[in-house]
Amino acid sequence: MDFAKAVGLDPDNMPYRNNLGLAQLQAGDPASALATFNEVVRRLPRSAPALNYRGLAYRHLGRMDEALADFTAALALDRKAAEIYANRAVVYAMRRDYVRAVEDLDRAVELDDSLPQAYESRGLIHLQEGRFDLAIRDLSRIIELGKPTGLVYYNRAVAFSLVGEPEKARIDYQTSCRQGFAPACVLSGSFLDTPS
């Protein structure tokens, strides 16, 4: 791993360590990422990015109290970090504290209106809570930003079907299927055309 070599060559370089930890997270090794980020936070205890990254490792490990504490501490250091609000919102949503989650997501979008993960998280909460028009709005924003995945189209299709827009739902299911999201393939066919 190139990041590990970089840290070995320059162990005091904290950006290298952050990159190593992020690579470990992406590789599915949150325990190693946590050890890496613990070292960064030990050396830079007032670094909002370091606390944010360690919070991500805690979240991947299911340690939500620690994740919430790190995201909150990071936001105390940097109140304008949209990504950290979005990350903390995921923890709130996982705890089913949707009011706080949406508050954080609203703030994230206010700070950075091009952050797809904030729109996706907020759209999913709206979908879960039956606010289908708001879900469609947020999921459509991701598509406008040019960042959609098959799952985004799938979730918007679900919302369209629940507001009585079967043709729009069918088109989104088909798009989702073409993007490789297999569950959408079953729903992209004629079943949507049958009267209810």
N, C-alpha and C positions, 0 to 999 in steps of 0.2 A: 504494500500500500504506500503510495507516494507521500501521503500526509504523515504517516508514521515515520518515514525516513526524514522528512523535513523536521519533525519534532525532535528526532534523534540528533540531527545536525545542529539544531538551535533550540534546545529545550526551554529557553526563557522567552521564546516568541509565542505570545498568547494567541495571536490570530492563527498561527499554525495549529495550535492545540484546539482552538474552536473548530477549525476546518476538519481536523481529525475526528473530533466528537460528532460533528454533523455527518461525516462519512460513515462512522460507526452506526449512527441512528439509521441512515439510509440503507445500510447493509443488514439491518435487523438485529443489531447487537446493542440494545439500550443499556445493558449493565456496563459494558465497556465505555459507552458514551458517558454514562453517569460518572464513572471514575475519572474520565478525561475532564469533564466539566467541573467536577469537584476540585480538581487541581487548579483550573482557571479561576474559579470563584475564591479559592483559598488565597491566590495571589492577587486577585482583583476583586475584592469583596463589594466594591461599589460600581461594578460594571453592569449596566442594564442588559447588554447583549449576553454576557456570561450567565446571569441569572435566568434570562429568558431561555437560553439553550439548555441549562440544567433543568429548568421547569419542563421542557419538552421531554427530556430523558425520564424524569419522574413520571410524567403523564404516560409515556410508552410502557413504563413498568407498572402502571396501575396505582401509583402512589400519589393519589389526588391531593391529599392534604399538603404534601411537600411541593407539589406542582403549583398549587394555588398560592402557597406562601412565596415561592420564587417569582411567579408572575406578578404578584402584588408588590413585592419588594422592587422588582424591575420597574414597574410603573411609578413607584414613588421616586425613582431616580430619573425617569424619562416619561413624562406625561404625554408626549407627542408620538409615541411609538405605536402606530396602528397595528402592526403585526402582534405586539404583545397583548393588546386588548383582544385581538382575535383569538390568540392562543388561550388566554384566560377564559374567554367565553366558552371554549370547548369544554373546559373543566366544569364550568357552571352547568352547561347543557347536559353533560354526562351525569351530573348530580340532579338533573331535572329542575334546576333553578333557572327556569327559562326567562324570568323577568331580568335577573342580573345578566344572563347571557346576552339577551337582546340589547340591554343598555350598553354592554361592552362592544357589541357588534355595531350598534349605531355610532358609537364614538370612533370605532375603527374606520368606518365608512366616511365619517365626517373628516377624519384626518387624511385618509387616502381613499379616494373614490375609485381606485383601480385595483383594489385588493380582492382577487376572486374568492379566496377562502372565507372572507368575511361575508360576502354575498351568499356563498353556498351554505355556510352554517346558519345564517339568518333565514334563508329560504327554507331550509330543512325544519327549523323550529316553527316557522309559519305553517308549513305543510302539516307538521305534527299537531299543531293546535287548531287546524281547520281554517286558517286564514289563507285560503287558496289564491286569491288575487294577489296578495302580498308575496306569496311564495313564487308565483309566476313572474312577478316584477323582478324579484331578486335573482332568480335563475336566468331570466332573460338578460339581465345585466352582465352575467358571466359570459353569455354568448356574444353580446355586444363587444365585450372586451377581447374577444377572440381566444378565450381560455376554456372552452367547454370540453367536457369529457362525456363519454357515453352515459355515465351516471347522472350528470347534470341534465342531459336531454331526457333520460328516463324519469327523473323526479319531476321535471316540468310536465312530462306527459301525464304522470299521475295527477298532478294538479289540474291540468286541462281536462282530464276525464271527470274529475270531481266537480268541475264547474259547468259540465255539460257541453264541452267542446271536443267531441269525439274525433273529428277530422284533424284538428291540431294535435291531439294526443297521438293519433295514428302516425302522423308525420314524424313526431318526436321519437316515438318508439322505433320507427324504422331507422331514423338517424342514429339513435342509440345502438341499435343492433349492428348497423354498418360500422360503428366505431368499436365493435367488439364486446359490448356489454350483453352477454348471452341472455339474461332474463328478459330483456326487451324483445328479443326475437320472437318469443312465444306470443307476445302481446301486439306485435306489429301487423298481424294479419286480419282476417275478415271478422274475427269475433267482435271487434269494436263497431262493425257496421251493422250488427244486428240490433233491432229495436229493443229498448229496455222496457 
